[in-house]
Structure formats: structure tokens, C-alpha cells
Amino acid sequence: MKTCKSFAARDGKGKGARTEAARDTLDSLLRGNADKAYQFAYKLAGNEDEAEELVQQASCQVLRNWEHYDPLQSFQSWYLTMLKRLFLDIRRSLSYRGTVPLSVKVDKKEGRELAEVLADGEPGPLEQLERSELADAARQSLEALDEEQKAVLTLCDIEGMSYEDAGEKLGIPTGTVRSRLSRARAALRLRWLRRLT
């Protein structure tokens, strides 16, 4: 949480002099509007942490700009206007930087926020897309192999059969399984490298 400089009593000379009474008045105004400010900030931000941060920053702005406050104006309006402008400035700077707050709802059905989705260890949408694209590329590379290579690669590397079991299933000797598997892996590797470049 940010801290701000409290306004200190000045020496009493010239414009901007602050007395104990002025400090008490400001403190009273801030405390008296704290609930309203928090409710407003929560409606703007949509979560507790951002709302608290907004109220803190707006309070700091009130302290820094107290000399500009017109007592004929409603303090609450002045304070909430500062809070709203601060919120808009923050949002603008975030959108400029291309960031997304962790409080954004990404799962409409379950109402989960981005922070929860990232923390649950499941792959996010981008990672799922990348995995899907890689799986498609691997599938296409495998399909491009000749039937003998595809069969031995599928049995040994995908289904996890031993060389002996694969040879028995294909009706070929174990040595042939090994040599076909070696050639199939080399061909698949070559196709895969071509896809990546």
C-alpha cells in the first residue's frame, strides 16, 4: 500500500498555512466519507484490493491538493471526483501497457478470475492452443510417413509395445522392427524440423 506525505502545519506565514483545526477538519472529512469512497471505488474496480488502493491514493491526493479545495463545494463530490479520475488514469495506463488485471472474470460459468485460472495449474487458453497446434503438426507428420514406418512407430512409440510384441503383431523379425523404427524416427524428425523452419 502506498503511503503519502501527511500535510504538516506550516509556519503560519502566507497562503497555505495549516493549523491543528484544519488538520482535524480534513481528518474528519476523510473519515466521514471513507465508507462512501470505498463503496464507490469498489463499484469502479470490482474487487476489494483495488478499491482499497484507490481510496488510499485518492486520500493522498486530497492531502496534496487540500489548498485547492473550495469550501463552498461539497467535499464528498470533490473527493469522489478525484477517486474517479484516478481510477480512469490507472485504467488508461494499464490499457496503454497492454496489461490485464488479475481480477478480470475469464470463466463466465464458474465466475473464476484470471488469478484463479493461472494459479490452478491447468493450461491457459494460449497454452491449449499451442498444444493443439503441436499435436496437429505431429499428427500430420506421422500421417506423411509410409505405412510400414507409421505402423512400427505407432506400435512402439505411441502404444508402448516392445520390439518383440510389435514384430509379432506385424509378422516381421525383431531386427526389422528396430531398423524400421530407426528409419521412421529419422523421417519423422526430418519432417518435424522442416515444419519448424
N, C-alpha and C positions, 0 to 999 in steps of 0.2 A: 504494500500500500504506500502510495506517495505521501510525503509529508510536505507541508508548506510552511513558509515563514509566518508566524503569527504577527499581527501588526503590533508593534511596540509603541508605547507612548513616546511621542516626540517631545522636544523641549518646550513646546507651547508657543513657539515663535512662528508667525506666518501661517499660511494656508496648510491644512492637513494636520494640524495639531490634534492629537487624540488624548482623551482623558480617560480616567477609570470608568466614568459613566458611559462614555462612548463604547468602550470595550464590553461593558456589561450589556449595553443595548444590542450590540452586534451578536454577542453570545446568546442572548435571549431570543433574538430574531432567528438565528440559525437553529437553535434547539426547538423553537416553536414551529419551525417549518420542516424539521427533519423527516417526519413521517410522510408528509405530503411530497417532499422531494424524493424520498426513497420510492414511494408508490409510482410517481411519475417516471423515475429512472428505470424502474422495473418494467413498466409498460413499454418503454422505449427499447431497452436492451434485451428483455426477455429472460434474464437469469439474474440470480442474486449477486454473484460475484461482480459482474459488470455494473449492476445497479449501485452496489456499494462503492465501487471505484469511481463511478460518475458523480455520486453525491460528494465523495471526498474531494475530487478535483474541482467541482463546482464551488464547494465551500472555500477552497484555496483561492479560486478566482474572486469570490466575494471579498475575501480578506485583502487581496491585492488591489481590487478596484473600489474599495469602500469609499474612497474620496470622491468617486464619480456618482455615487448613489444619490438620487434626488428624493428626499424625504416626502415629497408630495406624491410620489409614485408608490404603488403597492410593492412592498419588499418581496412578497411571495412571487409576484409576476416577474420582477427583476431577477430573482434567484432562479426561478424555473426557466426563464428565457435563457439565462447563462447555461443552465444544465442542458437544455435542448440544443443550443448552438455547439456546446462541447461534444455532445453525442454525435451530431451531424459532422463535425470536423473529424472526429475519430473514425466514423464510418467512411467518410470520403478518403481519408488517408489509408484505411485498410483496403478499400476497393482499388485505390491507386496502386498499392503494392501487390494486389492480386492475392490477398490472403483471405482465408475463410475462418470465421470464429469457430471454436470447437463446440459452441452451443447450438450450431445450426442443426435442425432436425433433418436427418438423412433417411430415416426409416419411418415412413408415414404410418405403416400398420402398427408397429410397436412403439412409435413415438421416441425412438432412440436418437440421441445426439451424436454428432461426429466423434466426440471424445470417447463415447462408449463403444462405438464401432471400431475405432482404432485400437482401443485397449483390449478388445475381446480376443485378439489373436487371429481372427478369421481374415482371409484375404479381402482387401477392399475391391471396389469396382475396377479400378485400373489394373490391379494385380490379376484379378479374374480374367479380364480381357487379354492381358499379356499371356497368361497361361493358356487360354483358349486358342489364341493365335499360334502359340508354340505347338500345342497339341495338333492343330490343323496342319501346320507345316511338317511336323513329324509324320503324321498320317499320310500326307501327300508324298513325302519322300519314301516312305515304306511301300506305298502303292506303286511307285515308279520302278521298283526292283522287279527282276524277273521272278517267275513263280517259284523256282527252286530256292532262290535266295530268300524270298519272302517267307516261304514255308519254314525253313530252318531257323530263320531269325525270330519268327513268331513263336515257334515251339520252345526254343532255348532261352531267348532273352525276354520275351514278353510273358510266356506262360511258365517259365522257370523249369522246364524239363531238363533232365540230364542228357548228355550226348547219347548215351546208350538207349534211353527211352525214346528220344527223338528219332534215332536211327531205326529203331524197331517200328515206330509209327509210320515212318516214311518208306520203310523197306530198303534202307541203304546201310552200309557199314559205318561204324563209329568214326573212322578216319575220314570218310567222305563228309559226314556231318561237320566235323571240325574244319575241313578245308572250305566247304560251302559257307559255313558260318563266318570264317575269317574274310572270305571274299564279300559276303553280304554286309558285314560291318564296315569294311573299307568303302564299298559302294555307297552305303548309307551316309557315312561320314563325309564323303566327297559331295554328295547331293546336298547335305546339310550345310556344308561350308559355302557352296555356291549360292544357296538361298540367303545366307547371312551377308554376302558381299554384293 
